[in-house]
């Protein structure tokens, strides 16, 4: 029993096949682009054994929609579609907004005395302050993640306060660990 006929047929030339394999073999090629190129090579009708969509998405560990979107994009735009795939701006792998300098500025402001009328810095106060200090505005969540980062090598030392009864152990901030 045959399924629905294919809407897009992939028939690569020898030069296109070589370009795709070269892209896959490059060290700095992202996993996404490498996977999309492999999809096209797997579904090629001219070279080697041609896989079905189901075999292709199972062997590459992706979903059916990824295969169909890649095939339709490739047949409309060619190899430039595969190499031009960019991450969404909202993606976790997009460019980081906080580099080392801006993280240092956030920490510097957070360690400074709190503004008048406040007993300590809150995330919202830091956000408002960072809008004035940094060139590019950052969200509360970015500031929170920056301040939450902990390096195990720089863990705070645990202190013993001998003046207290019972010699309780406290961290440098006065709380029990």
C-alpha positions as CSV (number, residue, x, y, z in Angstrom):
1,X,0.0,0.0,0.0
2,X,1.5,3.3,-1.1
3,X,1.1,6.5,0.9
4,X,0.5,10.0,-0.4
5,X,2.9,11.0,-3.2
6,X,5.8,13.3,-2.2
7,X,5.3,17.0,-2.7
8,X,9.0,17.8,-2.8
9,X,11.6,15.5,-4.4
10,X,15.2,15.9,-3.5
11,X,17.6,15.1,-6.3
12,X,21.1,16.4,-5.5
13,X,23.9,17.0,-8.0
14,X,27.4,15.7,-7.2
15,X,28.6,19.2,-6.2
16,X,25.6,19.8,-3.9
17,X,26.2,16.4,-2.2
18,X,29.9,17.4,-1.7
19,X,29.0,20.8,-0.3
20,X,26.6,19.2,2.2
21,X,29.2,16.6,3.3
22,X,31.8,19.4,3.7
23,X,29.4,21.4,5.9
24,X,28.7,18.3,8.0
25,X,32.5,17.6,8.5
26,X,33.4,21.2,9.6
27,X,34.2,21.5,13.2
28,X,32.4,24.8,13.8
29,X,29.1,23.7,12.2
30,X,26.3,23.7,14.7
31,X,24.4,20.6,15.5
32,X,21.2,22.1,14.0
33,X,22.8,22.8,10.6
34,X,24.6,19.4,10.7
35,X,21.3,17.6,11.3
36,X,19.5,19.5,8.5
37,X,22.2,18.7,6.0
38,X,22.0,15.0,7.1
39,X,18.3,15.0,6.5
40,X,18.7,16.2,2.9
41,X,21.5,13.6,2.3
42,X,19.3,10.8,3.7
43,X,16.3,11.8,1.5
44,X,18.4,12.3,-1.7
45,X,17.1,10.1,-4.6
46,X,20.2,10.2,-6.8
47,X,22.9,9.1,-4.4
48,X,22.9,6.0,-2.2
49,X,19.9,4.5,-0.5
50,X,17.0,6.8,0.0
51,X,15.2,6.7,3.4
52,X,11.6,7.4,4.0
53,X,10.6,10.3,6.2
54,X,9.9,8.0,9.1
55,X,13.3,6.3,8.8
56,X,15.0,9.7,8.5
57,X,13.5,11.2,11.6
58,X,14.0,8.1,13.7
59,X,17.7,7.7,12.6
60,X,18.4,11.4,13.2
61,X,16.5,11.6,16.5
62,X,14.2,14.4,15.4
63,X,10.5,14.9,14.8
64,X,8.5,14.6,11.6
65,X,7.9,18.3,11.4
66,X,11.6,19.0,11.3
67,X,12.1,16.7,8.4
68,X,9.1,18.1,6.4
69,X,10.1,21.8,7.1
70,X,13.7,21.1,6.1
71,X,12.7,19.4,2.9
72,X,10.3,22.2,1.9
73,X,12.8,24.9,2.8
74,X,15.5,23.2,0.9
75,X,13.4,22.7,-2.3
76,X,12.4,26.4,-2.2
77,X,15.7,28.1,-1.3
78,X,18.4,25.5,-1.8
79,X,21.5,25.0,0.3
80,X,21.4,28.6,1.5
81,X,18.3,27.6,3.5
82,X,20.2,25.0,5.4
83,X,23.2,27.2,6.2
84,X,21.1,30.2,6.9
85,X,19.2,28.7,9.8
86,X,19.7,31.0,12.8
87,X,18.6,30.7,16.3
88,X,15.7,32.7,17.6
89,X,16.6,35.8,19.5
90,X,14.6,34.5,22.5
91,X,16.6,31.2,22.4
92,X,18.8,30.1,25.3
93,X,21.6,29.7,22.9
94,X,21.3,33.2,21.6
95,X,24.0,35.8,22.4
96,X,24.3,36.4,26.1
97,X,23.3,39.9,27.2
98,X,25.5,39.8,30.3
99,X,29.2,39.6,29.5
100,X,31.9,39.8,32.2
101,X,32.0,43.6,32.4
102,X,28.2,44.0,32.8
103,X,28.2,41.2,35.4
104,X,30.9,43.0,37.3
105,X,28.8,46.3,37.2
106,X,25.7,44.5,38.5
107,X,27.7,42.9,41.4
108,X,29.4,46.3,42.1
109,X,26.0,48.0,42.4
110,X,24.5,45.1,44.4
111,X,27.4,45.3,46.9
112,X,27.2,49.1,47.3
113,X,25.0,50.6,50.0
114,X,21.2,50.5,49.3
115,X,19.5,53.6,48.1
116,X,17.8,55.9,50.6
117,X,14.5,54.7,52.0
118,X,15.5,51.0,51.4
119,X,17.2,48.6,53.7
120,X,18.7,46.5,50.9
121,X,18.8,46.1,47.2
122,X,15.9,44.3,45.6
123,X,16.0,42.8,42.1
124,X,13.6,45.6,40.9
125,X,15.8,48.3,42.3
126,X,18.8,46.8,40.7
127,X,16.9,46.5,37.4
128,X,16.1,50.3,37.5
129,X,19.7,51.1,38.4
130,X,21.1,49.0,35.6
131,X,18.9,50.8,33.0
132,X,21.0,53.8,33.8
133,X,24.4,52.1,34.1
134,X,24.4,49.6,31.2
135,X,24.2,50.4,27.5
136,X,21.8,47.6,26.8
137,X,18.9,47.1,29.2
138,X,18.6,43.7,30.9
139,X,15.7,42.0,32.5
140,X,15.2,41.2,36.2
141,X,15.6,37.5,35.5
142,X,19.0,38.1,33.9
143,X,20.1,40.1,36.9
144,X,18.8,37.5,39.3
145,X,20.7,34.7,37.4
146,X,23.9,36.8,37.4
147,X,23.7,37.3,41.2
148,X,22.7,33.7,41.8
149,X,25.8,32.2,40.1
150,X,28.0,30.4,42.5
151,X,31.5,29.0,41.9
152,X,32.2,26.0,44.0
153,X,35.9,27.0,44.3
154,X,34.8,30.3,45.9
155,X,32.3,29.0,48.4
156,X,32.0,31.2,51.4
157,X,34.1,30.1,54.4
158,X,32.3,28.7,57.4
159,X,33.1,30.5,60.6
160,X,32.8,29.5,64.2
161,X,31.7,32.2,66.6
162,X,33.3,31.5,70.0
163,X,31.5,34.3,71.8
164,X,28.1,32.7,71.3
165,X,27.0,30.0,73.7
166,X,27.2,26.5,72.3
167,X,29.7,27.6,69.6
168,X,27.3,27.5,66.7
169,X,28.7,27.4,63.2
170,X,27.7,30.3,61.0
171,X,28.5,31.4,57.4
172,X,30.2,34.7,56.7
173,X,26.7,36.3,56.5
174,X,25.7,35.2,59.9
175,X,23.2,32.5,58.9
176,X,23.5,28.8,59.8
177,X,24.7,26.7,56.8
